[in-house]
Amino acid sequence: MNSIIRMAAAAAFASSLLAQAVFAQGAGISGEVKKIDEGAGKITLKHGPAKSLGMDEPMTMVYRVKDPAMLKQVKVGEKVQFEAEEAASGYTVTKLQKAK
Protein backbone atom coordinates (compact mmCIF):
# COMPACT_ATOMS: atom_id res chain seq x y z
CA MET A 1 0.00 0.00 0.00
CA ASN A 2 2.83 2.41 0.89
CA SER A 3 4.47 1.85 -2.50
CA ILE A 4 1.22 2.75 -4.27
CA ILE A 5 0.97 5.97 -2.28
CA ARG A 6 4.61 6.81 -3.05
CA MET A 7 4.10 6.11 -6.75
CA ALA A 8 1.00 8.30 -6.82
CA ALA A 9 2.84 11.11 -5.04
CA ALA A 10 5.77 10.82 -7.46
CA ALA A 11 3.42 10.92 -10.44
CA ALA A 12 1.66 14.01 -9.08
CA PHE A 13 5.01 15.70 -8.48
CA ALA A 14 6.24 14.89 -12.00
CA SER A 15 3.00 16.19 -13.48
CA SER A 16 3.40 19.43 -11.53
CA LEU A 17 6.98 19.87 -12.78
CA LEU A 18 5.89 19.22 -16.35
CA ALA A 19 3.13 21.83 -16.10
CA GLN A 20 5.60 24.38 -14.72
CA ALA A 21 8.10 23.61 -17.48
CA VAL A 22 5.49 24.02 -20.22
CA PHE A 23 4.44 27.37 -18.73
CA ALA A 24 8.06 28.51 -18.44
CA GLN A 25 8.89 27.46 -22.00
CA GLY A 26 6.62 29.98 -23.62
CA ALA A 27 3.16 28.49 -23.35
CA GLY A 28 2.33 31.71 -21.54
CA ILE A 29 1.99 35.18 -23.00
CA SER A 30 4.73 37.75 -22.35
CA GLY A 31 3.56 41.09 -21.07
CA GLU A 32 4.07 44.09 -18.84
CA VAL A 33 1.81 45.19 -15.99
CA LYS A 34 0.38 48.63 -16.74
CA LYS A 35 -2.30 48.91 -14.05
CA ILE A 36 -3.65 46.88 -11.14
CA ASP A 37 -7.20 47.35 -9.83
CA GLU A 38 -7.44 45.10 -6.77
CA GLY A 39 -10.94 46.31 -5.89
CA ALA A 40 -12.31 45.22 -9.26
CA GLY A 41 -10.09 42.13 -9.55
CA LYS A 42 -8.59 43.37 -12.83
CA ILE A 43 -5.16 43.90 -14.33
CA THR A 44 -4.14 45.87 -17.41
CA LEU A 45 -1.44 44.12 -19.42
CA LYS A 46 0.52 45.30 -22.45
CA HIS A 47 1.49 42.18 -24.36
CA GLY A 48 2.70 40.76 -27.60
CA PRO A 49 0.68 38.44 -29.81
CA ALA A 50 -1.46 36.02 -27.82
CA LYS A 51 -1.98 33.13 -30.23
CA SER A 52 -3.78 31.10 -27.55
CA LEU A 53 -6.46 33.81 -27.48
CA GLY A 54 -6.56 34.38 -31.24
CA MET A 55 -4.76 37.75 -30.98
CA ASP A 56 -2.14 38.16 -33.69
CA GLU A 57 -1.15 41.74 -32.84
CA PRO A 58 0.43 43.28 -29.72
CA MET A 59 -2.03 45.24 -27.58
CA THR A 60 -2.90 46.54 -24.14
CA MET A 61 -5.96 45.01 -22.51
CA VAL A 62 -7.78 44.87 -19.21
CA TYR A 63 -8.23 41.33 -17.91
CA ARG A 64 -10.17 39.91 -15.00
CA VAL A 65 -8.14 37.60 -12.75
CA LYS A 66 -9.27 34.14 -11.72
CA ASP A 67 -7.77 34.61 -8.25
CA PRO A 68 -7.48 38.16 -6.83
CA ALA A 69 -4.43 37.03 -4.80
CA MET A 70 -2.48 37.01 -8.10
CA LEU A 71 -2.61 40.80 -8.11
CA LYS A 72 -0.50 40.97 -4.94
CA GLN A 73 2.35 39.04 -6.62
CA VAL A 74 3.16 41.71 -9.22
CA LYS A 75 3.65 45.47 -9.48
CA VAL A 76 3.06 48.04 -12.20
CA GLY A 77 6.00 48.07 -14.60
CA GLU A 78 7.02 44.45 -14.03
CA LYS A 79 7.43 41.99 -16.90
CA VAL A 80 5.21 38.93 -16.55
CA GLN A 81 4.23 35.66 -18.18
CA PHE A 82 0.54 34.83 -18.09
CA GLU A 83 -2.13 32.54 -19.42
CA ALA A 84 -5.70 33.60 -20.04
CA GLU A 85 -8.95 32.18 -21.31
CA GLU A 86 -11.96 33.69 -22.99
CA ALA A 87 -15.31 33.49 -21.20
CA ALA A 88 -18.72 35.05 -21.72
CA SER A 89 -17.76 37.85 -19.32
CA GLY A 90 -14.49 38.59 -21.17
CA TYR A 91 -10.89 37.48 -20.87
CA THR A 92 -9.65 36.09 -17.56
CA VAL A 93 -6.03 35.59 -16.46
CA THR A 94 -5.74 32.07 -15.09
CA LYS A 95 -1.98 32.04 -14.36
CA LEU A 96 0.37 34.92 -13.68
CA GLN A 97 4.03 35.05 -12.71
CA LYS A 98 6.95 37.46 -12.92
CA ALA A 99 9.08 36.91 -16.02
CA LYS A 100 12.54 35.50 -15.46
C-alpha positions in Angstrom: 0.0 0.0 0.0 2.8 2.4 0.9 4.5 1.8 -2.5 1.2 2.7 -4.3 1.0 6.0 -2.3 4.6 6.8 -3.0 4.1 6.1 -6.7 1.0 8.3 -6.8 2.8 11.1 -5.0 5.8 10.8 -7.5 3.4 10.9 -10.4 1.7 14.0 -9.1 5.0 15.7 -8.5 6.2 14.9 -12.0 3.0 16.2 -13.5 3.4 19.4 -11.5 7.0 19.9 -12.8 5.9 19.2 -16.3 3.1 21.8 -16.1 5.6 24.4 -14.7 8.1 23.6 -17.5 5.5 24.0 -20.2 4.4 27.4 -18.7 8.1 28.5 -18.4 8.9 27.5 -22.0 6.6 30.0 -23.6 3.2 28.5 -23.4 2.3 31.7 -21.5 2.0 35.2 -23.0 4.7 37.8 -22.3 3.6 41.1 -21.1 4.1 44.1 -18.8 1.8 45.2 -16.0 0.4 48.6 -16.7 -2.3 48.9 -14.0 -3.6 46.9 -11.1 -7.2 47.3 -9.8 -7.4 45.1 -6.8 -10.9 46.3 -5.9 -12.3 45.2 -9.3 -10.1 42.1 -9.5 -8.6 43.4 -12.8 -5.2 43.9 -14.3 -4.1 45.9 -17.4 -1.4 44.1 -19.4 0.5 45.3 -22.4 1.5 42.2 -24.4 2.7 40.8 -27.6 0.7 38.4 -29.8 -1.5 36.0 -27.8 -2.0 33.1 -30.2 -3.8 31.1 -27.5 -6.5 33.8 -27.5 -6.6 34.4 -31.2 -4.8 37.7 -31.0 -2.1 38.2 -33.7 -1.2 41.7 -32.8 0.4 43.3 -29.7 -2.0 45.2 -27.6 -2.9 46.5 -24.1 -6.0 45.0 -22.5 -7.8 44.9 -19.2 -8.2 41.3 -17.9 -10.2 39.9 -15.0 -8.1 37.6 -12.8 -9.3 34.1 -11.7 -7.8 34.6 -8.3 -7.5 38.2 -6.8 -4.4 37.0 -4.8 -2.5 37.0 -8.1 -2.6 40.8 -8.1 -0.5 41.0 -4.9 2.3 39.0 -6.6 3.2 41.7 -9.2 3.7 45.5 -9.5 3.1 48.0 -12.2 6.0 48.1 -14.6 7.0 44.4 -14.0 7.4 42.0 -16.9 5.2 38.9 -16.6 4.2 35.7 -18.2 0.5 34.8 -18.1 -2.1 32.5 -19.4 -5.7 33.6 -20.0 -8.9 32.2 -21.3 -12.0 33.7 -23.0 -15.3 33.5 -21.2 -18.7 35.0 -21.7 -17.8 37.8 -19.3 -14.5 38.6 -21.2 -10.9 37.5 -20.9 -9.6 36.1 -17.6 -6.0 35.6 -16.5 -5.7 32.1 -15.1 -2.0 32.0 -14.4 0.4 34.9 -13.7 4.0 35.0 -12.7 7.0 37.5 -12.9 9.1 36.9 -16.0 12.5 35.5 -15.5 
